[in-house]
Amino acid sequence: MFLRTLLLLLIPFFCFGQKYKKIHNRSVLADTHNDIPSSAIEKKLAFDTNLKGKTHSDLNRMFKGGLDVQMFSIFCDGDQTNPYNYANREIDSVYEWVRRNPSKMMMVYTPADLQKALKEKKLTTMLGVEGGHMIENDLGKLDALYKRGMRYMTITWNNSTDWATSAAYETSLQLPPKEGEQAPARKIGLTEFGNSVIKRMNELGVMVDVSHVGEQTFWDIIKISSKPIIASHSCVWNLCPHRRNLKDDQIKAIAKTGGVVFLNFYAGFIDSTYELKRNAFIQQHQTEINQLVQEGKQKDYALMMVSEKYKSEMDGLRPPLSLLLDHLDYIVKLVGADHVGMGSDFDGIEAPPLELNGVEDYPLITKGLLERGYSKKDIKKILGGNFIRVFKANSNK
């Protein structure tokens, strides 16, 4: 009798487990932002080897997590002397991964390519350039990056360009100048050249990405872009008031263009208590971080390496997955399930939610969505359908 009762109790749990796995495996899963190209260079690692315990991502773990479409972030910070050359170095790396793994990866440039890669069950490999500084004020270099596969460009990173101001810069203007300093005097938002960049991206079929941009730049883009825009890796300001997150009117404006907000998994953008804890961690380990920077590591990657070294300390700061899903719920309630997706920022962050240790843990998001009552139809949109739609809407081929 006891065994029969136990079995009856366990059957619903077993069925639920099978259901979310089935939905996950039958959905197209797209992630618009993964920083493994720059992470692999900084750490001197090969993406198509087993990197568990060293990175959030590697090729085989992407398959394990059910990833079908990966937009690899081409990134360098504003301190790089030759950002265009650095971008091409990272793109070379991605092309080399594809060359070494023709049965597993396929470079994708058009919606037709995407469908072919999905049909052949290869990882749809795409490129997004994180920071307009990498075109070096040259529309010719924008065209060249497009020819190499760039299908979105983040208009700024934390650093502004000569033609667009970042969220970091615009936020700094709201603070009083330090003693002896004068507030910088420059136009915020897009310049005329900035307008020409947006127009050329629309012409080429490069998605305009507003993650990292200042509010004035954001609204200037909304006025000029003729195509749906995206935020490739951002969250909700009302739940976590960080300069990198989007306010309600911005989320509504993105949705009105037909665009999508792809959620960032970074603790600092989903948990309003994280930044203070992170600052204390940095202060405690500042000497080691500085040493890595002196050795030539980019600042963000120096922090990531130290975070990996002191994993148990960092784990104590990480928020639960439920907070990320709260951001997703918020956007769905505000503008609907057609305007949200996944933009993890894996390998560009030191602290994702506790349950998400890497790309292999993606099925837990599907499980969480099902537990929150999302329909199978909406789950499929959120996981990848919305990305496919916005990519098609931007493509000119």
C-alpha positions, -999 to 999 in steps of 0.1 A, spaced: 0 0 0 28 24 9 47 17 -23 15 22 -43 8 56 -26 44 67 -31 42 58 -68 10 78 -72 27 108 -56 58 105 -78 40 102 -111 30 139 -114 66 149 -107 79 125 -133 54 136 -159 62 173 -153 99 166 -157 93 148 -190 70 177 -201 94 205 -197 123 186 -212 101 177 -242 91 213 -247 127 225 -244 140 200 -268 113 207 -294 117 245 -292 143 266 -310 165 281 -283 183 313 -293 207 333 -272 216 368 -286 247 374 -265 276 351 -254 311 365 -248 331 333 -253 351 347 -283 368 374 -261 368 352 -230 386 324 -250 413 349 -261 417 364 -226 420 329 -210 438 313 -239 412 285 -243 396 267 -273 358 268 -274 355 234 -290 372 216 -261 358 207 -227 358 239 -207 336 229 -178 348 247 -146 367 272 -167 339 290 -186 302 292 -189 303 278 -224 318 253 -248 305 237 -279 294 204 -265 277 220 -235 257 242 -259 243 211 -274 236 197 -240 217 228 -230 196 226 -262 210 258 -278 201 260 -315 211 296 -323 240 314 -308 249 350 -315 286 353 -304 295 387 -290 325 404 -307 337 426 -279 366 448 -268 365 476 -242 371 512 -250 408 510 -240 417 489 -271 441 509 -294 428 492 -326 393 480 -319 385 472 -355 415 449 -358 406 433 -324 370 427 -336 384 409 -367 407 388 -346 377 375 -326 357 369 -358 387 349 -371 384 327 -340 347 320 -346 353 312 -382 381 288 -371 357 270 -347 333 265 -376 360 253 -399 371 227 -373 336 215 -366 317 214 -399 293 187 -387 283 208 -356 285 245 -365 273 266 -395 279 303 -401 246 319 -407 240 352 -426 203 351 -437 170 337 -425 173 310 -452 208 300 -438 192 298 -403 165 274 -414 191 252 -432 213 251 -400 183 242 -379 172 215 -403 208 200 -403 208 202 -365 240 224 -365 246 252 -341 234 283 -359 265 305 -355 260 343 -358 279 374 -348 269 406 -329 294 434 -325 293 449 -289 303 485 -293 301 510 -321 337 520 -314 348 490 -334 338 507 -367 362 535 -358 340 563 -372 341 546 -407 310 534 -425 333 514 -447 343 493 -417 306 489 -408 301 474 -442 332 452 -439 320 438 -405 286 431 -421 302 412 -449 320 391 -423 287 382 -406 278 409 -381 240 409 -378 236 433 -349 257 461 -335 254 474 -300 256 512 -307 278 518 -277 294 498 -250 301 516 -216 323 540 -235 307 566 -258 318 570 -293 323 603 -312 288 599 -325 267 583 -297 266 586 -259 265 556 -236 244 549 -206 275 551 -184 284 586 -198 249 600 -197 244 588 -161 277 604 -151 263 637 -162 236 635 -136 263 635 -109 279 667 -96 315 672 -108 342 663 -84 360 691 -67 382 710 -92 366 693 -123 341 707 -148 313 687 -162 321 676 -197 304 696 -224 294 675 -254 261 668 -271 244 637 -258 226 612 -281 233 607 -318 252 631 -340 245 634 -377 271 607 -383 253 586 -357 221 590 -377 239 578 -408 252 547 -390 216 538 -380 203 543 -415 232 522 -430 225 494 -405 188 494 -416 199 493 -452 223 464 -447 200 444 -424 221 448 -393 199 448 -362 202 480 -341 210 470 -305 203 495 -277 218 477 -248 244 500 -232 232 532 -249 222 564 -230 185 574 -228 190 603 -252 208 580 -277 179 555 -272 152 580 -281 172 593 -311 175 557 -324 137 552 -320 131 583 -341 154 573 -369 153 535 -372 130 520 -398 134 485 -386 125 467 -353 152 473 -327 166 449 -301 182 451 -267 205 421 -270 213 418 -232 193 440 -208 168 438 -180 141 459 -163 149 491 -146 118 491 -124 129 458 -108 166 467 -106 174 504 -112 208 500 -129 218 523 -158 220 493 -181 184 484 -176 153 496 -195 125 518 -182 89 510 -189 86 536 -217 117 522 -234 104 487 -232 71 498 -247 90 518 -275 110 487 -284 78 466 -286 61 492 -307 89 488 -333 82 451 -333 115 446 -314 126 423 -286 143 427 -252 166 398 -247 172 392 -210 207 395 -195 215 369 -168 240 391 -149 233 393 -112 239 431 -111 211 437 -136 185 414 -120 192 418 -82 193 454 -68 213 442 -38 242 426 -58 263 457 -66 271 466 -30 282 430 -23 302 429 -55 320 461 -45 330 446 -12 343 415 -31 363 437 -54 378 457 -26 389 425 -9 406 412 -40 417 444 -56 454 436 -56 449 404 -76 426 421 -101 451 449 -106 479 424 -112 459 407 -140 452 441 -156 489 449 -155 495 416 -172 473 428 -201 439 414 -192 408 436 -199 393 448 -166 361 429 -168 379 396 -175 404 402 -147 374 404 -123 359 372 -138 392 353 -133 394 363 -97 357 355 -92 364 320 -105 394 316 -82 372 324 -52 341 306 -64 326 298 -30 327 335 -21 311 345 -54 284 319 -51 273 335 -19 265 367 -38 246 352 -67 208 356 -68 183 328 -75 169 320 -109 135 332 -98 147 369 -99 156 365 -136 121 351 -143 106 380 -124 121 403 -150 107 381 -178 72 382 -161 74 419 -159 81 424 -196 54 399 -206 28 417 -185 39 451 -198 41 444 -236 34 407 -241 52 374 -248 62 385 -283 88 410 -271 111 391 -247 139 365 -253 173 352 -240 205 373 -241 225 355 -214 259 375 -214 275 341 -204 313 344 -203 310 382 -201 298 382 -165 312 370 -132 278 361 -116 248 345 -133 219 332 -112 228 303 -88 211 276 -108 226 287 -141 263 277 -140 266 275 -177 248 269 -210 241 233 -201 215 246 -175 192 263 -200 165 237 -196 159 251 -161 145 283 -176 120 262 -196 111 244 -164 107 277 -145 84 291 -173 62 260 -172 60 262 -134 48 299 -138 20 289 -161 34 299 -194 18 281 -224 38 259 -247 32 285 -275 45 314 -254 75 294 -242 85 286 -278 83 324 -286 104 334 -256 131 307 -262 137 314 -298 106 323 -319 108 360 -312 145 361 -322 137 344 -356 109 369 -362 130 400 -355 159 387 -375 137 381 -405 121 416 -401 156 432 -402 171 410 -430 172 423 -465 179 388 -480 
